[in-house]
């Protein structure tokens, strides 16, 4: 039995991490993740994450820490050739918005 895909199709924005075939990883807010291109608002590129966050899954759960490198927010990004979408926890959203890497 194939696993059921969980897709975000919401009337409001949901915080997500989006991975692409080109190994880009983006944090941002999406209203639809059902397509191969996901439009993200207030998107930040994850340039580097430290071992302390325990991978991309850890970023989705706890967010970045001071040793991560995250780019500045861009008004809108079209992430193409999407391979992964992870819903980001409230704790992780607060960490992304607090920008601990900028201190």
C-alpha positions as CSV (number, residue, x, y, z in Angstrom):
1,X,0.0,0.0,0.0
2,X,1.5,3.3,-1.0
3,X,1.9,6.1,1.5
4,X,-0.6,8.9,1.2
5,X,1.0,12.3,0.3
6,X,0.2,15.1,2.8
7,X,-0.2,18.3,0.9
8,X,-0.9,21.8,2.1
9,X,-3.8,23.4,0.4
10,X,-4.9,26.0,2.8
11,X,-6.5,29.4,2.7
12,X,-3.9,30.7,5.0
13,X,-0.1,30.5,4.8
14,X,1.7,27.5,6.5
15,X,5.4,27.6,7.5
16,X,7.3,25.0,5.5
17,X,10.8,23.8,4.6
18,X,11.0,23.0,0.9
19,X,13.8,20.9,-0.7
20,X,14.5,20.8,-4.4
21,X,16.3,18.5,-6.8
22,X,19.1,21.0,-7.0
23,X,19.6,20.5,-3.2
24,X,18.3,23.9,-2.3
25,X,16.5,24.2,1.0
26,X,14.1,27.0,1.7
27,X,12.1,28.1,4.7
28,X,9.0,30.2,4.0
29,X,5.2,30.4,4.0
30,X,3.1,28.5,1.4
31,X,-0.6,28.1,0.7
32,X,-0.2,25.2,-1.7
33,X,2.5,22.5,-1.8
34,X,0.7,20.1,-4.2
35,X,2.6,21.0,-7.3
36,X,6.2,20.6,-8.5
37,X,6.8,24.4,-8.0
38,X,6.0,25.8,-4.6
39,X,5.6,29.5,-4.1
40,X,7.1,30.7,-0.8
41,X,6.5,34.1,0.7
42,X,9.1,35.7,3.0
43,X,11.5,32.9,2.0
44,X,14.9,32.3,3.5
45,X,17.5,30.0,1.9
46,X,19.1,27.6,4.3
47,X,22.8,27.9,3.3
48,X,24.3,25.7,6.0
49,X,23.0,23.9,9.1
50,X,25.2,22.6,11.8
51,X,25.2,19.1,13.2
52,X,23.7,20.4,16.4
53,X,20.2,20.8,14.7
54,X,20.3,17.2,13.5
55,X,19.6,17.6,9.8
56,X,16.8,19.1,7.8
57,X,14.2,17.3,10.0
58,X,15.7,19.0,13.1
59,X,15.4,22.4,11.3
60,X,11.7,21.7,10.9
61,X,11.3,20.8,14.5
62,X,13.6,23.1,16.4
63,X,14.8,25.6,13.8
64,X,18.3,27.0,13.2
65,X,20.7,27.9,15.9
66,X,23.6,30.4,16.0
67,X,25.9,28.2,14.1
68,X,23.6,27.9,11.1
69,X,23.7,30.2,8.1
70,X,20.4,31.4,6.7
71,X,20.0,34.0,4.0
72,X,17.9,37.1,4.3
73,X,14.1,37.0,3.6
74,X,13.0,37.4,0.0
75,X,9.5,38.6,-0.7
76,X,8.7,35.6,-2.9
77,X,10.6,32.6,-4.2
78,X,9.3,30.0,-6.7
79,X,11.0,26.7,-5.5
80,X,11.0,24.5,-8.6
81,X,11.5,20.7,-8.9
82,X,10.4,20.2,-5.4
83,X,11.3,16.9,-3.8
84,X,10.5,17.5,-0.1
85,X,8.1,19.6,1.9
86,X,8.1,19.6,5.7
87,X,5.7,21.4,7.9
88,X,7.6,23.6,10.4
89,X,6.8,23.6,14.1
90,X,5.9,26.8,16.0
91,X,9.2,26.5,17.9
92,X,11.1,26.3,14.6
93,X,9.2,29.3,13.1
94,X,10.1,31.4,16.2
95,X,13.8,30.4,15.7
96,X,13.8,31.3,12.0
97,X,12.1,34.6,12.8
98,X,14.5,35.4,15.7
99,X,17.5,34.9,13.4
100,X,19.9,33.4,16.0
101,X,22.7,33.2,13.3
102,X,22.7,37.0,13.0
103,X,23.8,37.6,16.6
